[in-house]
Structures are given as C-alpha cells and as structure tokens.
Amino acid sequence: MKLFGAIFILFASTYTGFEFAKQLSERPRQLRQLKTALRSLEAEIMYSNRPLQEVAHLLSLQLSNPLASLFSEFSMKLKEGTESVKEAWEKTLDQFWKQTALKTGELEILKQFGETLGQHDRYSQQKHILLTLNHLEREEQDAVDKQNRYEKMVKSLGFLSGLLLVILLM
C-alpha cells in the first residue's frame, strides 16, 4: 500500500511539473499564432473589401484553440451588431483570456489594439496592427526566454519534489 501511495505522489508531482512547463511552452506558440492572425488581418484590411466580421470568422477557421474560439466569438458578436467593435473585442478577450497561456501584458496590448480596431482608414489601421505586432514580438521574445530558462527546471522540480515527499513519508 505504501508503494502504491509513493508511486501516486511521484506521478502527481511530476504531472504538475509538466503542466507548469506546458504553460511555459504554450505562451510562445500562442503569441506566434496571434501574430500570424494579425498579419492575416492586416492583409485582409489592405487588399480585400471583406467586413471585419467575415475576416474574424476566416481567422477562426485558420487558427487552433483557444485563439480560434476567441476569433469565432468575436465574429459572432460583430454579426449580432448590438455592440461596437471595441466593446465586442474587449468582451471577447475577457471571456476567453483565462483559456489562453498569455499574460496580462499581452492582454493590455490587445485591448489597446481593440481601441483602434475598425475606427480608422486602411493605412492608419495598418500602422496600428504593425505597432501591435511589434509589441507582441517583444512579448514573444520574453516568453521564449522564460521558456528556455525555466521549462526544464520546472519539470525536474516537479519530479524531485515528489521524490522528496516520498522519502520524507517513508
């Protein structure tokens, strides 16, 4: 029975360490996806006459979750037409933010982007998208740095803390 408990403790702590490490690796991946989505949005704004609701729907089809869900919900809110673009963007961000691995810095960048979304002509909108991309690039570099620095350590720490607990309880 003790052996079963020890194996369970070791497994649970190792799993916890790997879950924390997954958050560290998900953040740069989601930031890259978000940057790709913004580049696609920029291209659609500059070279097509599609409405923002349709562009958001197309982006939701191109991305994986949770960002696909975010753009899908944004598209639906725009389709309803009861809210402004800014309000729909902020409500969608608030609704889906906890499902992402992104941090509050990225949330603030995206909320600032939402302030200008659909408010300006094509060229001004392009400038705002490029500014947002620059900010997200900086955040991605920070995320990659943290991933490289802490991911292996967190995995090891999960296993070693479980091992320590098993030794102390035996």
Secondary structure, 3 states (H helix, E strand, C coil): CHHHHHHHHHHHHHHHHHHHHHHHHHHHHHHHHHHHHHHHHHHHHHHCCCCHHHHHHHHHHHCCCCHHHHHHHHHHHHHHCCCCHHHHHHHHHHHHHHHCCCCHHHHHHHHHHHHHCCCCCHHHHHHHHHHHHHHHHHHHHHHHHHHHHHHHHHHHHHHHHHHHHHHHHC
